Amino acid sequence: MLSNSQKYALVMSINFLKSSVQLLINPLLGLQSIVPPEYFRKLVLLEEANNFGGLSIDEIYCHQDLIIYLANLLYDINLNEQDIKVFWKNLISNKENQENFNISKSIDGNKLMAVVTSLITSAKNENSQKN
C-alpha cells in the first residue's frame, strides 16, 4: 500500500511523463504535410479535363514533387502575380532547386503556379471539411 506522499509523487511523475511526451510529439505534428500527396492525386483526377491551364498531365506528374512542396510552402501565404513572378524566377535560378525538382527553364512558371494555387485551394477545402 502506498502512502499519500508516495501516491502524490507517483501522480506527479506520471503527469511529468505525459507532459514530456507532448513536448516531443507536438513539434513533430507540426512537420506533417498540410497538403499530402493524396490531395494532388485527387486534384489531378478532378481537373484532368481542364488541362491545368495549358500544362499537360505528363508535365504535371513530372513536377509532382515540386507542386506538392510549393503547395505546402505557400499554403498560408497570399501572393499576387508580381510576387509569384519574383518567387518563380528565384526558384529556377537556383541550380540546386533545378536538380532536386527537375525544373527546366522551359516550363511556364505561371502555369505551374496556377496548378499550385489550385492544389492549395483544394487542400484548404478538404482541410476545412475535416474540421
N, C-alpha and C positions, 0 to 999 in steps of 0.2 A: 504494500500500500504506500502511495506517495503522500508526503506531507504537502501542505498548502504551498509552501515556498518551492518545493520541487515541481508541483503542478504548474505554478506560475512560471518557473524557469523553463519548463518544457513547452508551454504555450508560447512564451516569448521566442524560444528557439525556432519553433515551427513557423511563427509569423515572420521571423527574420529570414528563414529559408524561402518562404513564399515571396517575400519582397525581393530577395536576391535573384530568384528565378525570373521575376517580372523585369528586373533591371537588365537581365541578359537577353530576354526574349523581345522586349519592345523595340530595341534598335533593329533587330533582325526583321521584325514585321514591317518596319519602315522601308526596308530594302526590297520588299516584294514589288513585283511589276504591277503598275496601275493598269497598263494596257497589255494583257497577256496575249500570247500568240493565237489563242482561240478567237479573240476578237478580230484579229487580222483575217483569219480564215473565214470567219462569218461575214466580214465586210466584203471580201473578195467574192464569195458566193452570192451575196445580195446585190452587189454592184456590178457584176460581170457584164451585164447588158449595157451599162453606161460607158464602158471602155475607159473609165477613170480619166476623163478629160483629155484623151489623146494618148495615154500610155497603154501599151498592150499588156495583156495578162502576163506574158513572159517577162516583160520589164518589171512588172510589179513583183513577181515572185523572185526575180533576180536580185531585187533590192529589199526583200522582205525584212532582213535583219536591220537594215538601216531605217526602214519605215517604222518598225516597232520601237527601235531605240529612240528615234526622234519623237515619236508619239509619247513615250514615257518621259523624255527630257522636257518636252514643251507642253505637257498636259495642263498645267495651271498658268501658262504664260500666254497672254494675248499679244499677238504680233500683227502689225499692219504690213502692207505689201513691201514697204521700204525696209522694214526690219527683216522680213523674210529674204529679200534680195541680199542684204548685207550678211545675214546669217549663212545663207547658202554659199555665197562667194567665199567666206572664211572657211566653211566646212570643206569645200572641194579644193581649196588652195593648200590644205594640209596633206602632205604625202602619206602620212600615217593613216589618216581617215580614208584616203583613196584606196589604200591597200586593205585596210580592215573591213571596209564596207563595199569593196568592189565598185567604187564610184568612178565613172568615166565622165570626162568633161562634156561629153556629147549629150548626156541626159539633161532634160529640161528640168531645172530646179523648181520652177513654178508649178509644173505638173506634178512632180513628186511631192512637193509640199502640199499641194491640194489633196493628194491621197492621205498624207499625214494628218491634215486637218479633218478630213472625213473620218479617219480612224479615231481621232481624239473625240470628235462629236459622237460617234457611235459608242465609244467606250464610256463617255460620260452618261449617255442614255442607259447603257447596260448597268453601270455602277449605281445610278440613281434608282433603277428598278430593284436592285438588290437591297438597297437601304430603305 
